[in-house]
Structure formats: C-alpha cells, structure tokens
Amino acid sequence: MDARAGWWGCAAYGAGLLVVSLWVRSGGLGLGAGVAIAAAISVIVATLAAIGLPPVWKTGPTPSLWLSLGAIALVAILNYGWQYPTPSPLDISHRLAQGEAAGAQQEVWGQVTEMPRLTRRGKGQFWLKVNQFRRFSPDKTPLGPPEITQGKLYVTVPAAAIEDLYPGQRVKVSGKLYSPALPKNPNAFNFKQYLANHDCYAGFSGQRVALEKGRSPGWWRPWRLRVRIARAHAAGLGDRIGPLVSAMALGRRAVNIPYDLQDTFMQAGLAHTLAASGFHVSLVLGVVLGMMNHPQLSSRWKHPGRAKLIAGGMALASYVLLTGGQPSVMRAALMGAGVLIGLALDRRVQPVGCLVLAVTLLLIWNPTWIDDIGFRLSVMATFGLIVGVQSLTQRLEWLPPTIATLVAVPLAAYLWTIPLSLYYFNTLTTYSILLNMVVTPLVTVISLGGIASGLVALLSPDLGGLLAALLQLPTQGLIWLVEWETKLPGSALATGHISLLQMFGLYGLYGLGGWHPGWRSRRWLVGLLLVLVACGPLWYRVATQAEVTVLAADKDAVMVVQDRHSTLLVNSGTEQTAVYTVLPYLRQAGVNRLAQAIWGADSDLENWQQISAKAPIRHFYSPKPEGEEMPQSRTHNRLSPGKLVNLGRQTMVPITGEVQRFTFFGKQTWLLLAEQSEVEQRWLVKAYRDRLRSEVLWWDGGPLSKELIHAVQPQVAIASSRHLDPQVEAQLIAQGIQVYCTGRHGAITWNPRQGYRAYLATAHADRFTWE
C-alpha cells in the first residue's frame, strides 16, 4: 500500500493544483476567491470520500488516507496561492493608477534580467527589474527626485539600443510607462496574461538607454556560454541557419531565431525541435551512457553504475544550466536522474512512476508551472511516449522494427497532445506525423552536432564554427522539407476552439480506450466518440451560425460574416492586421477557406496574400483595374459603383470607392464609411441621399456631419478606431443611437438571435463557461 499511497499522494497534489488553476485562470476569479473555493472543494470531497467510499471500494484507500489526500490537495492549493505572481505594494505598475500624477514621461533604473531579444516588429526587448522611478512633465522637467519602487518591466527600445546589454547590467531607461491591454478579439494574443506569467504587470516604451558602468560579467555565466555557442554557430552557418542550429541544441530561448523560421516550424508541427526538451536530454544522456558502456571505459570502473550516475548527473546538470533551467528540460532531467539512480542501484525504473514523481517535484518547487502551456504539452507528450509506443509498435509488427519505431514515436506523442493543441492553438497539423518520421534522423544529427560543436566552441569559437559548418547541408535539407510541407494543401487545418469540457472528455476517452478492459475490444467505438466529442459541437455551430463580427483591428475596418458553411471577409487590414487579428480569429472559428472576400479601403496586397495562403479565397471582389497584382483566388471580380453584388445570402452595393452598403441575412443593413471629411460627407448626402439609410453606421471614428447622420438614420454606430471623440459620441447618443468603439469595447458581434455583443463586455463577465 506504500507505493500506492505515493501514487495517490502525487495524484492528490496534482488534482489540487488543477482545481485551483481552473478557478483562477479559466474561471477568471480573483486569487483569494479561487483558492478559497478550491480549498473548500478539496475538504468536502476528501470528507465525503472518507465516509462513503471505503464500504463500497474495499481495496481502495482507507478513510485516514482519504483525509490525508485531502490535506495534500489543500497544501497544493495553498502553495499555488502563495507562489502565484501578484504585484507587491511597491510594484511600479501601481504608478499607472496615478493618472496624470505619474507624469507625461518617466525614467526607470534597474537591472537587466535576461538576454535582450528582437520583437516581430523589429524593436529591441528586455526584462528590467526596477528599483527607482522618476516622473517628468510634458516639457521634460523632473517632477521631484527619483523614488523607490519595485517590480519588473517589459521594456521595448530601438533595436540598436540592446546591442551592448546583458543580464545583470544596470541601466537607466527613458520613455513612457503603459498598461498592457486585454485581448480585444477571440483567440487574440493575451499580452496582459503573458506579462503576468513573467511576474510583470506593466510595459515601458523606451526611447533611450543609458548604461551604468560596472564590472564585466564572468565568462562562466550560463548566458555568456550560450552567447559564445550561438556566435560560433552563426559564424559557421550564417545569421539564418546558425540560430536555428543553436535552438535545436539549446532551445529557442537561447537565441533569436528568425520569426519566419519559427512560424514555419510551428505550422509544420515541429515546434518541439526548437525547444530544449526530453528529446535533447535523452540525446545527451544517451551519448554519455554510450561512452560509459564502451569496454575500455567500463572495465576501469569498480562500480560502473555509480560511475554512470556521476557522469550522467554531471551531464544533465550542465545541460540544465546551459539551457537556462526551462521546465521541460528540468522535467526530463529529473526523469533521467531516476534512470541513473536505477542503474546505480541495479533496479528497474518504472517510467510512469518516474514521470509522475518528476512532475510532482517540479510543481512543488513552482506550482504555477501547471498553467504553462509548454509544460503541459511536454508532460502529455512524454506520457504518450511511455504508454503508447509499445502498443503502437506491436500493432505495426508487419513493418521492419526500425520503421515501426519511427512511426510509433511521433504518433504516440502527437495523439496525446491533440486535445491540448485543439484547445490552445485551434489547429491540427495534418502531415506532422509523416514529417516527423522523415526528419527525425536529420533532427538527431543536427541537435547532436549543435551540442558537440557548441561544447568545442566554449574552448575555441573558431574551431566550433568550423565543426558547425558541417551541419550546413542537413540543416538546409531540413528547412527545405519543412517549407515544402507547409505549402501542401491542408497542411494546417483550423479546427475551431474546443471547450475545457471537450478537452477533458477527450483525455477521458483516451483512458477509457487504453485501460478499461471492457472497452479495449471496442476501440472503434472509442474512436467514433473521440471524433464526436472533438468535432460535434463545431459542426453544429458551423451548420447553424449566422453572425457578423467587426474585429478590433486598431484603425482598420475589418469584418467577418459567417453564414453556415460560407464565410465572407471584408477588408484585410493594413500593417500586420492579418497575422495578429484576422488569421487568429479565423482559426478559432474553424474557417479554412473564404467563400468571398472584398478589397476595401482598409486593405493591402501583403495582408491579402497572407490571408489567402492560410484560407484560400473562392471569389474575390476588388475595385482595382485588371492587370494589377491580386491575391490568389478562384475568380476575380471588379466592383463598380452602383452595381449590386450577390454574396450568397448577403448583398453589397458600392456607392463610391470608399462607401459600401451591405444587407446581411436579408434584413440587416450596414453602411461602411471609410475616412471622409465632413465636406465629403455633405457631398455624399447630396449625391446619394436615397441610398444611405441603414440600420448600422460603420465608420472610422472620425467627425460626422449632422446631414450624414440624418440621412443614414442609424440605430447603431460602430467605430473601428482606437479612440472615439467624446463630442461625436455624445452627438450620436443624444439622438438615441447605440454607440460602440472597437478600441474600447473590442470586437463587436451581431446575430439575429442575440443582437449586439461587445467582446470585452462578454468575454470576461461570462468567462467560466467551460469554454
């Protein structure tokens, strides 16, 4: 019973963390309320189990054990609450609540905590642990002496300003403090939560960085070793391939990989190759144990098992330090340590038990890692390998053993991470299993070669660069295969967002089909249930959906109209709207192709090409003349003023090049008004008064003439803008018009059953709906 009690204890600790995480992170409750509710649940469940289960479950835990398990779950919950990141009373984020008293600009002093990086927008970024803060007036006059403060800042500065920065360096940064925004669209990047995960609650837009003089950091610092390795790889392989090899050896946290390469590997289902994980730890440990098993070495040791423990332990500790102590590496290192201890004691190690113990120890050390997506994926992939590879290999016995293993390993990891991937990423990588089978030898060679050349580079960067140059051909081959795979039709399918209940249901069915004796012979039924649980709600939603959504796309007017299986997109947006707003929304909606797309005023070719590459367009409409470059689509149709365009159940009439009138679902009329001065608006009213009347006025948030408002007579006005002039808003409200601004309310959705909904008003008020 002792071993079983240990299993039960680990399960109780994990269950306690999972319950409190659901209430705090998924439920949106405050930390105190979430901890209190989770604690009450653990006490009630343990008490009821201690009273009611022992008479029924004779071989199960005793009443005292049930109560002990409840206590363990309670400890987990309290540990989560204790270590959950929250701003201290002196945290610099509290300065944001001071409004104008915080100053028009600020200066902060502090210490750089990690290696600076480049953002997607080409700016330099680093984390700053602050200790002083000074305010300035608009004319840059100091508003008093520096003040003591605490906390951490996400600092962005011009790219040139980070060239001489390193961890531990003290700097002074001048710029502007800002509050991170909540996501304003479904499936948008949650920048505020991202900062909170790093125990940071404010950002700082820096203009100048002043370095404080101090001692040069020691060469032995782990980050200096990583930089030395990365520079050697870049010298031998170039600025594009070199960082990729460094990431495949040490993880992408160690280097700045070009973002296009990162995105390509993620789309292909190979993101794990760029993150230091169990695969890399197993390679390191495999090489060390292989060397220790060599006859000329093993014969010299009186106790070979202990020698392996020492050598392997040193290798694991060195790799963990070199990669920066990432959770997935620490989990794999703890499991590797368990294997080494088993070898030293000449005892067989239970892989599942080793995984459970490693995960529990890590979550005792840092319970908030249970909220980390990478940690969850790493654990489930490892669990899938442990429980699934042998079973899959047996079912593939008709293949040669080597090929069967190549198929079983990626397939097991893939299957056990599907539910998490569907929940977090809304995407299914269709060819990733085949691609993993093909590239595994290349990934192994490149990772081992990167580690080996990196170790040599620590002693001689020039020699390390020469050795790294030998990886040029296999790395280029890997990049070519990955890019080729991502260009295949349907390489990444948007599945739509699944709920928490669906995700837990999928894992429950996995367990039912894998371990329940009565269901093992009916795995076909389990497979059918898996498809229904994963896809059933999405199929129903798509089959019955009739919805119009105006996305919060900064100053761009972008609309998505979903009518059952047909999707219409109006405008692509400009700058990087397609990448950050449109495509994430289409993924969570399960949209893989667009029936129609309209090029309006807030569009450009680059954004349309990015959209059409991910969601092919059937019919494209544009006012552009023939001969101009267009995104790929089945048909191109030119828009002409006054000519009715049928778009399925929707219609659109271009009044002018900047003004269009839509009719949705045969009943709802919208007038889209691009940037127009009040003079142009009066001319529009004079020329087209009888065509303007609409239930909804959708415009850029600029001034509106009285004549236009009277001609349109809208019931609702939607401004696609960061801010809305208070006078314009008051003017509309005074006439009984409901007003929305995407910069303030987030995405605006309308459907015939529920009317209008603002994303920021509904996404957080109704957060705990198992979605």
N, C-alpha and C positions, 0 to 999 in steps of 0.2 A: 504493500500500500504506500510505502515511502516514495517510490518512483512515481506512482500515480498521483500522489499528493503534490509532488513537484510540478507535474503537468497541470494539475488543477490550479495550482498557485499562479503559474505563468499565465494560464488562460484567464483567471480572475483579474490579474493585473491588466492584461490587455483589454479585457471587456470593460473594466472601469474607465480606462483611457478613451476607448471608443465611444462610450456613452456620453462622457463629458464633452468630447470633441464634437459629437453630433449636435449637442445643445448649443455649444458656444460658436462653432464655426459654421455649421449648416443651419442651425436654428436661429442664429443671429442674436441670441440672448447675451446680456452682459456677463462678464466673467463670474461675478458673485452669484448671480441668479442661476447660471448654468451649473456651477459647482454645487450649489445647494440642492438643485433638483436631481442631479446625478447622484449625489451622496444619499439623498432620501431614497432613490430607486435602489441603490446597492443595499442599503439596510433592509428595506422592505422585502426585496427579492431573496436575500440571504435568510431572513427570518422565516418567510413562507416556505422556502426550500427545506430549511432545517426541521420544520414542523410536518410538512406534508409529503416529502419525497422518500425519506428512509423506509416507511412502512410499505411503500409501493416498489421502490428500487432497492432491493435487498443488497445487491453487490455495489451500490453506489456509495458516495461519501456519507459519512456519519453526520449526525446533527452538529457536533462540535466542529467538524471540518467545514460544513456549510457556513457556519458562523465565522470561521477563520477566513474562508474565501471572501465573505462579505467585507471583513476587515481589510483584507489585501486590496480589494477593489476600492475601498474607501481611501486607503493610503495612496493608491494610484491617482484618484481624483484630486486629492489634496495636493499631491506632488505636482500635478498638472496646473492647478490654480496657483501654486507657489512660484513655479518657473515660467508661467505664461507671460510673454512680453507685454508690459504695460509701461506707460510713461511715468517717470518719477515726478515728484512735486516741482523739482527744478528743471525738468526737461525743457529744452528750447522750443518744443512745439507749442507750449503754453503761451509763448510770445504772440502767436498768431491770434489769440483771443483778445489781445490788447488793441486791435484795430489800428487806428492812426497813431496811437501811442507807441507802436512797435517801430515807427519810423518809415520813411519812404525807401530807404536802403539800409543795409546792415553790413557790419564786418564781424566775422567769427574767427576765433583762434582755436586750434585743436591739432589732433594727431591723425594722420592717415592710417587706416586700419588694414587695408588690403591693397593689392596691386591695382593701379588705375586701369580702366578699360575704355574702349571706344563704344559709343552707343550706335544704334542703327542710323541715327540722324547725323553721325559724324562728329559728335561732341565728345569731349573727354569726361569721364565719370569716375568718381572715387567716393569711398565712405570716410566720413570725418567724425571722430569722437571729439566733441567740442567741450571747451571749459570756460571760454569767455565770449562775450557778445557786446557789440556797441551799435547804437542807433544813430541814424543820420537824417537830417531834414531833406526836403527836395533839393535845396541848394547845396547839399553835401556838407552842412555844418553839423559837427558832432552834437548829439543831444545828451551830453553827460559822459562820464568816464566809462571804461569797459566794466561790464557786470559779470558776476559769476553765474555760470549756467552749466547744465549737464545734457547728456543725451548724444544722439547720433544723427548725422545729416547725410542725405543722398545729394551729393554735390555734382552739378554739371558745369563745365567750363569750356572755353575754346580748346580744341584738340591740342594745340601747341603747348598749352599750359601744363599738361600732365607728363611731358617728356622726361622731366627730372624728378618726378615724385616716386616715392617708395614707401612701403609700410613702416610705420614708426616715425616718419618725418613730421616735424611740426611746421604748420603753415598758417598764414593769415589769408582769408578769402574775402573779397569784397563783392557784394551782389545783393540779391533780394531773396528773402525767406518766403516760402509759399506752402500752402496746404495741399497735400495730394488729393486728387479728385476721385470720387467713386466712379465705377464704370457706368456709362450712360446708355449702353446698348446691351442687349442679351449677348452673352459669350464674349464681351469685350474684356481686355486685359484689366485686371483689378490692381491698379498701381498702388492704391492705399493699402491693400492687404499685402502686396509684395513688400512694401516698406515695413509694415508691422511684423512680417515674418523675420525681418532682419533687425527687429527691435529699434525701428526708426519710424518717426511719426511726422516728419516734415522734410521738405526738399529745399534746396538752396541753388538758385540760378546765379552762378558766379561769373564775374567779369574779369577779375584779376586775382592772381595767386602770388603771394609773397612767401618765399621760403625762409625759414629761420635757420640760422647756422647752427650746426651741431656736429657731433662725431659721425663719421661714416659707419654704417652698419657692418657688422661682422660678416665675413664671407660665408660662414657656416649657417646663416639664417636660411630656413627652408625656402623662402620666397626667392632668395638670391640664387639658390641652387636651381630652382625652376627656371628662372630667367636665363641662367647660364646654359641650361639644356635647350631652351626654346631658341636662343640666339644661335646656337650651334646648328640646330635643325634648319633654321631659316637660312643660315649661311650655306648649308649644303644642298638645300632643296628649293630655296626661293621663298618669297614672302607669302605665297598662297599655299603651297604644298607643305612647307615646313611647319606652320602652326597646326595643320591637320595631323601630321605625324606626332607632334608634341601632345596633342589632345588624345590621340589613340594610345599614347604611352602613359600620360599622367592625368587625363581628364581635361575637359574644356575649361575648367576654372583656372587652369594654369596658364592659358594663352588666349590671345584674341584671334579666334578663327573668323575668317570672312563670313559674314552673315548669310550670303547666298549659299555657301557650302553647308553651313549649319542647317538651313532650311531644307536643302535638298536631301541631306541625310535623314532629317526628321520625317520628311514626306515619304521617304523610301522605307521607313521602319527600322532604320539603323542608328537611331539616336543613342542607343546603349553603347555603341562602339566609341562614341566621343565622350563618354562619362566613365571615369575610373570606377570600376565595379568588381563584382565577383569574378568576372571573366579575366580581368587583368590580374587580380590576386591569385587566381588559380594558375595562371601562366607563370607568375613569379615563383610561387611555391612549387609548381611542377618542375621548373628548371633547377631550383635548389635541391629538391629531393632527388631528382635525376642525377645530379652531380654527386650527391652524398651516397647514392646507391652504386656508384662506379666501383668496381672491385678494388682498384688501387687505393681508393679513399676509405671505403667501408671496412677493409681489412685492418686499417690502422687504429680503429676506434674500439676500445674495450666495451663500451655501451653505445652501439650505433643509434638506438632510439633516442638516447639523451643528446647525442651529437646532432641528430636531425632536429630535435626540439630547439636546441640553442641556435643552430644555423638558420633554421626556418623562422624562428621567432625574431631573430635579428633582421632577416629579410623583410618580414611582414611589418615590423615596427618602422623600418627605414622607408618602406613604400607608403605607409600611412602618413608619416611626417612629410614625405616628399609631395604627396598629393594634397596636403592641407587638411587631413582628417575629415574627409567627406563621409556622411552617414553610410552610404552604400559600401564604401571601402572598409570602414570600421566593422560593419556587419560581417563582411566577407573575411576580414582579418580575424575576428573572433571565432568564426567557424573554422578557419584554417588553424588557429591555435588549438581548437578542440581536437582536430585531426592529429596535430603534432603531439599533444598530450597522450592521445590514444596510442600512438606509435611508441612513445617513451614508456608507457605502462604496459605495452603489448596487449592492449584491449581494443575490441571492436567498437567503433563510434557509430551511434545512431544518427544519421543525417538530419532527420526531422527534429529530434531532440536537441541536436546541436544548433539548428536554426532557431528553434523556439527560445533556447537559453540565450543565444546571442542577441536576438531581437529584444528580449525582456531586459537584459543588462543595459542595452543601449537606451531603451525607453525609461529605465530607472535613472540613468545619467541625464537624459534630456527627454522628458515625456512629450514635449511639443513636436518632436520628430514624427509623431503619429499623424500630424497634419501635413507633412512634407510629401508632395506627390512623387518625387523621385524615390524616396524611402519606401513608400508603399509599392511602387512598381518593382523595385529591386527585390523586396521581400516576396512578393507574389511570383515573380519570375523564378526566383530560386526555389520556392516551394513547388512550383510547377515542374522544374527540372528534377527535383528529388522524387516526387510521387508519380511523375508521368513518363519519364524517359524509358524506364524499364518496360512498362506496359506497352508503350508505343513501339519499342524495338521488337518486342515479341510479336506484335501484330504485323510487323514488317519483315518477318523472318524469311519471306520469299526474296528479299533483297540481300546483296552481299552485306556482311556485318558493318563494314566501314560506312557504306552508303546509308544503311538503316540508321546508324547513329547520327550521321549528318542530317537526316530528315527528322529524327525524333527530338533532337536537342532544341532546334529553333521552334518546332511545332509545339512542344510542351510549354516552353516559355511564352510563346505567342498566345496559346489558348488561355493560360491563366492570367494574362494581363489584358485580355479583351474587355472584360467588364469595366475595369478602371479606365482604359483608353476611351471607351464609349462615353463614360460619364464625364471625364475631364476634357477630352480632345474632340469628341463628336466625329471621329474619323476612323475608318477601317482601312488599313494598308493591305490591299488585296494580294500583292505579289511578294510581300516581305518574307514569307517563309521560303519561297524558291530563291529569292535573292540572298537570304542568309545562308542557305545551303551552298550557293555558288561562291560567295565571298568569304566564307569562314576561313579557308586556307590563307587568303590574302590578308584578312584582318589579323590572323595569328602571326604571320610573318612580319607585318608592319608594326604591330604592337611590340613584339619581342625585339625587333630591330630598333624601334624607337627607344625602348628601355635600355638596350645594350649600348647603343650609340650615345644615349644620354649619360650613362654611367662613365663612359670614356670621356665625354665632354667635360665632366666635372674635374678630370685631371688635365685634359688637353682639349680645349674647344676646337682647335683646328683639326685634330685627328677625329674628334667626334663628328664634325661636319663632313669629313671625307667618308666616314662609315655611313652616315645618314644618307649621303648621296646615292648609295647603293639601293636605297628604297624608292628611288625616283620612278622606276618602271612599274613596280607593283602598285604604288600609290596612284599613279596616273591611270592604271588599269582599273583600280577600284573606283576612282572618280568617274571614269567613263561608264562603267557598269551602272553605277547609282544614277547618273544623269539620264542614261538610256532608259532605265526602269521607270523613272518618274515621268517620262514623256509618253509612256504607253497609255492607251485609253483606259480609264477607270483605275489608275494606279492608286488613287486615294479616294475612297468613297465617303461623302458626307452622310452620316447616319442619323443626324439629329441628336438632340440632347435626351439622354435617358435619365430617369429619376433615381434617387437613392434606393427606393424600394425595388426598382428593377435591378439595380446593381447587386444588392444583397440577394435578390431572388436568383440571379444567375449563378452566384457563388454557391447558394444553397443547392441548386440543381447539380452543380459540379460535384459537390459532396455526395448527393444522393446517388448519382450515377457511378461514382467511384468507389464508394464504401458500403452502401446499403445492399445486403445480399439479395433482397427481393427485386432490386432494380437493375442489377448488373446484367441480367439476361434481357432486359427491356431498355437497352440504351438508345434504341431508335426512338422510343417514346420520350426519353430524356432530351434527345437532340431536338425533337419536334417542340417540346416545351421551351427549350432554350431559345429557339427561333421566335416563338410566340411571345415570350416574355420580353425579348430584346426588341423585336420589330413590331409587335402587335399594336401597342399604343401609338407608335409613329405612323403606321399605316392608317389607323383610324383617324388620327389628327390630319394627315395629308388629304385623306378622302373627304373630309368634312370641312376643311378650312376655307374660310373666305375672310381675308384680313388685309388691311392696308397699314403699312408701317413707314413712318417718316423717321429715318435714322438720325441720331445726333452725330453729325459729321462736321463739327466745327462750323464754318461759314458756308458749307456746301449743302445744297438741297438735294437729298438722295432719298428715293422711295422704293420700297419693295412691296409688290402686290401679289399675294398668294391666293390663288383660286383653285382649290383642289390640287390637281397634279400640274397645274400651269403656273409659272412664276414670271412676273414682269418686273424689270428693273428700270427705273427712271433715273438717269444720270449715274456716272461712275465716281464722281467726286474728283478732286484735284490733289496734288501733292501725294501723300501716302494713304489717302482715304480707302482705297481698295484693300490694301494689306491690313490696316488696323481696324477698319469698320465694316466694309461690305462683305469681304470673304468670311470673317469670323461669324457674322450674322447668318450667312447662307449655310455655313457648316452646321450651326446649332439647329437650323430649320430643316436640315436634311435635303437641301437643294443641290443637286448635282448638275443640272442644266437649266438654262433660261429659255423659256418659250419665246419671249420678246424682250428687247432692250431698246431704250430710247436715249440717243445722244442729245442732251440739252445743254443749257448754258454752263452748268457746273460739271463739265466732263473734260477729259483729255485722253489722248490716244494711249499713253503709257498705262493709265489706270484701266482702260477698257481691255487692253491686251492682257494685263494681269488677271482680270476677271474671266475673260474668255478662255484662258489657259486652264483655269480650275473648274469653271462652269460653262461649257460650250453653249453658244448662243444660236438659236434656231433662226429667228427673224430679227434683223437689226434695222432700226429706223434712225435716220440722221438727216439734218438739213444740209450736210456737206455735199458739194457737187461731185459727180462721178470723176474718178481719176485720183482723188485724194486717198491716202492710206487709211484703211479701216481695220478694226479688229476682225478676226476670223469668225465667220458665221455662215449658215446655210444660204440665207438670202440677205441682200442689202436693199433697203427701200428708202427713197428720198422723201423727206417731209416737205409738203408745200402748204403755205398759209391758206387757211380756209378749207382744206381738203380733209374729210373725215377719215380717220384710220381705225379700222376694227382690230381689236386686240383680244380676241376671244369674247368673254362677257364684258370686257371693258372697251371703251372708245376714247379717242383723243382727237381734238381739233387744234392744230397750231393756229393761233390767232395772228401772232407775229413770231419772229425768231426767238424772242425772249418770253413770250406769253403763250401758255397752252391751257386748254380746258379739258378736264378729264371727267368721264362718267364711269363710276365703279358699280358693278353688280346691277346695272340698270336703274339705280336710284340715287346714288350719292354723287354730287357734282363738286369738283375741286377746280380752283383757278390757280395755276402756278405762275407766279410773277417773279421773273428774275430781276436783277438790280435795275431799278428805274428811278429816275429823279421825279420830283413832284410835277415838273413841267411835262415830262414824258408821260406821266400818268394822266394828266389832264388831256393831252393829245389822244391817248389811248381811249379814254372815256368818250371823247368827241367822235372818234372814228368808229368805235366798235361797242357802243353802249349796250345795244341789244344782245350782245354775245357774252357779256361779262358776268351776268348774275350767276352766283354759285353759292352752295351751302358752306363751302370751306374756302378761305383765302390762305394760300400757302405762299409766303414771300420771304425775302432775305432779312427781314427785321428792320429795314430802313424806314424813313418817314413815309407816311401815307397821306395822300391828299383827301380832303373831305369828299370831293367829287368821285374819287375811285371807290371809297367806302360806300357811298350812297348808290353807286351803280352796281356794285357787286352784291351788297346787302347780305354779307356772310353771317352765319350763325356761330361759326368757329373760325379763329385766325391762328395759324401756326407759323411761327418764325423760325427758320433754320439759321440760327445765329448764336454766337457766344452770349451776347447781351441784347436786351431789348430796351430801347429808350423809354423811360418811365412815362413821358408825356404821350408817346404813341400808345402805350399800353392803357393809360388812363382814358385816352380818346376812344379806344375800342370798347373798354369795359363800360364806359358811360352810355354806349349805345346797345348794351345788353349782349355784347359779343364775348364768348368764352375765348380766352387767350392762352396759348401755350408757347413756350420758347424752349427749343431743344437744348440750349446751353444750360438752362435752369431745371427743366423737367426731364431731360433725357429723351429717348426715343418716344414718339407718340404713335399709338396704335388705335385703329378703329376697325370694328367689325359690326355687322348688323345686329348681333345679339347683345353685346356688352357696351356698345358705344365707344367713347374715347377713354383711353387709359395712358397715363404718363409712367414711363418705366421707373423713374426714381421714386415715384409715389407708391408703386405696387411691388417692386422687386424686393424691397426691404420690409415693408409692412406685412407682406404675406410670405415671408422667406421660408418658414418651416412648414413646407407642404410636401415633404419628401421629394422635392424636385431640386 
